[in-house]
Amino acid sequence: MQKITPFLWFDDNAEEAANYYVSIFRNSRVVNVARYGEAGAKSSGRAKGSVMTVAFELEEQPFVALNGGPGFAFTPAISFVMNCETQKEIDDLWKKLSDGGEEVECGWLKDKFGVSWQIVPAIIWEMISDPDPVKADNVMQALVQMKKLDIEGLKRAYGQPIADTGTHRKKSA
């Protein structure tokens, strides 16, 4: 069993959200739906028999969605990062997750349920932590001008000429 599982609080649409996410991501499934019994219904104000939690997996990562009522809302202070291998994967996830939501910036979006996602190329972490601070900064300068991230644009920034000398740096292998 996974030691840490994200637990998402929804007002009353946990099952809808779980089914939505499962339809978007590969290697994903709804695992279990638990319903409010008499005691849970009484303490929560929810109807007996209504959906309480939905356990689901996205890319084999377990999640639980709770119908907890309007007490809490999602915030961008917590987001889920999707590390993508190709531009097509970025484009597909971006289109599906931003539909009915909000495109933000720097690869961030908010889906129609208010959950924040970062859709990024897997190579971004290597680029922004490059020991050459100029290369890392060039990538950040390009990244902050994008909403949906463009792998080729980031790669161009990573290998672009150094501003002071105009010389071109070799890309690391």
C-alpha positions as CSV (number, residue, x, y, z in Angstrom):
1,M,0.0,0.0,0.0
2,Q,1.2,3.5,-0.8
3,K,2.2,5.3,2.4
4,I,1.1,8.8,1.1
5,T,-2.2,9.2,-0.8
6,P,-3.5,12.6,-2.0
7,F,-7.0,13.1,-0.4
8,L,-9.1,15.6,-2.4
9,W,-12.1,17.3,-0.7
10,F,-15.0,18.1,-3.1
11,D,-18.4,19.6,-2.3
12,D,-20.6,16.9,-3.8
13,N,-19.0,15.8,-7.1
14,A,-16.2,13.5,-6.0
15,E,-17.5,10.6,-8.1
16,E,-17.8,12.8,-11.2
17,A,-14.3,14.2,-10.7
18,A,-12.8,10.7,-10.2
19,N,-14.5,9.4,-13.4
20,Y,-13.3,12.5,-15.3
21,Y,-9.7,12.1,-14.2
22,V,-9.8,8.3,-14.9
23,S,-11.0,9.1,-18.5
24,I,-8.0,11.4,-19.1
25,F,-5.0,9.4,-17.8
26,R,-3.7,6.1,-18.9
27,N,-3.2,3.3,-16.4
28,S,-6.1,4.7,-14.3
29,R,-9.1,3.3,-12.7
30,V,-11.8,3.7,-10.0
31,V,-10.9,1.3,-7.3
32,N,-13.8,1.7,-4.8
33,V,-16.8,3.8,-4.0
34,A,-17.8,4.1,-0.3
35,R,-21.2,5.4,0.6
36,Y,-22.4,7.3,3.7
37,G,-24.0,4.9,6.2
38,E,-26.4,6.1,8.9
39,A,-23.7,7.3,11.3
40,G,-21.7,9.1,8.6
41,A,-24.8,10.7,7.1
42,K,-25.9,11.9,10.5
43,S,-22.5,13.5,11.4
44,S,-21.9,15.0,7.9
45,G,-25.4,16.1,6.9
46,R,-25.2,14.0,3.7
47,A,-27.9,11.6,2.6
48,K,-27.6,8.0,3.7
49,G,-26.4,6.0,0.7
50,S,-24.9,9.0,-1.1
51,V,-21.2,8.8,-2.2
52,M,-18.8,9.5,0.6
53,T,-15.4,8.6,-0.9
54,V,-14.1,7.4,-4.2
55,A,-10.7,5.6,-4.3
56,F,-9.1,5.9,-7.7
57,E,-5.7,5.6,-9.4
58,L,-4.1,7.9,-12.0
59,E,-1.0,6.5,-13.7
60,E,-1.1,3.9,-10.8
61,Q,-0.9,6.7,-8.2
62,P,-3.6,6.3,-5.6
63,F,-6.0,9.1,-4.8
64,V,-9.1,9.5,-2.7
65,A,-11.9,11.9,-3.4
66,L,-14.3,12.9,-0.6
67,N,-17.8,14.5,-0.8
68,G,-17.1,16.7,2.2
69,G,-19.4,19.7,1.5
70,P,-18.6,23.3,0.8
71,G,-16.2,23.8,3.7
72,F,-13.0,23.9,1.7
73,A,-11.9,24.9,-1.8
74,F,-8.9,24.0,-3.8
75,T,-6.0,26.4,-4.1
76,P,-2.9,26.6,-6.3
77,A,-0.8,26.2,-3.2
78,I,-1.1,22.4,-3.9
79,S,-0.8,21.1,-7.4
80,F,-0.2,17.9,-9.3
81,V,2.8,17.7,-11.6
82,M,2.5,15.6,-14.8
83,N,6.0,14.9,-16.2
84,C,5.4,14.4,-20.0
85,E,7.9,12.8,-22.4
86,T,6.5,14.4,-25.6
87,Q,4.9,17.6,-26.8
88,K,1.9,15.5,-27.9
89,E,1.4,14.3,-24.4
90,I,1.6,17.9,-23.1
91,D,-0.8,19.1,-25.7
92,D,-3.4,16.3,-25.0
93,L,-3.3,16.6,-21.3
94,W,-3.4,20.4,-21.5
95,K,-6.5,20.4,-23.8
96,K,-8.4,17.9,-21.7
97,L,-7.5,19.3,-18.2
98,S,-8.0,22.9,-19.1
99,D,-11.4,22.3,-20.8
100,G,-13.9,24.1,-18.6
101,G,-11.0,25.3,-16.3
102,E,-8.4,28.0,-16.6
103,E,-5.0,28.2,-18.3
104,V,-2.7,29.9,-16.0
105,E,1.1,30.3,-16.8
106,C,4.4,28.4,-16.7
107,G,2.7,25.1,-17.5
108,W,0.0,25.5,-14.7
109,L,-3.7,25.2,-15.2
110,K,-6.8,24.8,-13.1
111,D,-9.2,22.1,-14.2
112,K,-13.0,22.5,-14.1
113,F,-13.1,21.2,-10.5
114,G,-10.5,23.9,-9.4
115,V,-7.7,21.4,-9.0
116,S,-4.3,22.8,-10.1
117,W,-2.0,20.9,-12.4
118,Q,1.5,21.5,-13.8
119,I,1.9,19.9,-17.2
120,V,5.6,19.9,-17.9
121,P,8.2,18.2,-20.0
122,A,10.1,15.6,-18.0
123,I,13.4,17.3,-19.1
124,I,12.5,20.6,-17.4
125,W,14.0,19.6,-14.1
126,E,17.4,18.9,-15.7
127,M,17.3,22.2,-17.6
128,I,16.4,24.4,-14.7
129,S,18.9,22.8,-12.4
130,D,21.8,22.9,-14.9
131,P,25.1,23.8,-13.2
132,D,25.5,26.5,-15.9
133,P,23.4,29.3,-14.4
134,V,23.1,31.1,-17.8
135,K,21.5,28.0,-19.4
136,A,19.1,27.5,-16.4
137,D,18.2,31.2,-16.5
138,N,17.6,31.2,-20.2
139,V,15.1,28.3,-19.8
140,M,13.3,30.1,-16.9
141,Q,13.1,33.3,-19.1
142,A,11.4,31.3,-21.8
143,L,9.2,29.3,-19.4
144,V,7.7,32.4,-17.7
145,Q,6.5,33.7,-21.0
146,M,4.5,30.5,-21.8
147,K,1.2,29.2,-20.6
148,K,1.3,25.7,-22.1
149,L,4.9,24.7,-22.2
150,D,6.6,24.1,-25.6
151,I,9.5,21.6,-25.4
152,E,11.2,22.9,-28.6
153,G,11.0,26.5,-27.3
154,L,12.5,25.4,-24.0
155,K,15.3,23.4,-25.8
156,R,16.1,26.4,-27.9
157,A,16.4,28.6,-24.8
158,Y,18.6,25.9,-23.2
159,G,21.1,26.0,-26.0
160,Q,20.8,29.7,-27.0
161,P,23.8,31.9,-27.2
162,I,25.2,33.4,-24.0
163,A,24.1,37.1,-23.9
164,D,27.6,38.5,-23.1
165,T,29.7,36.7,-25.7
166,G,27.3,35.7,-28.3
167,T,29.0,32.3,-28.4
168,H,26.8,29.2,-28.6
169,R,27.0,26.6,-25.8
170,K,27.0,22.9,-26.6
171,K,24.0,21.0,-25.3
172,S,24.8,18.5,-22.6
173,A,24.3,14.9,-23.4
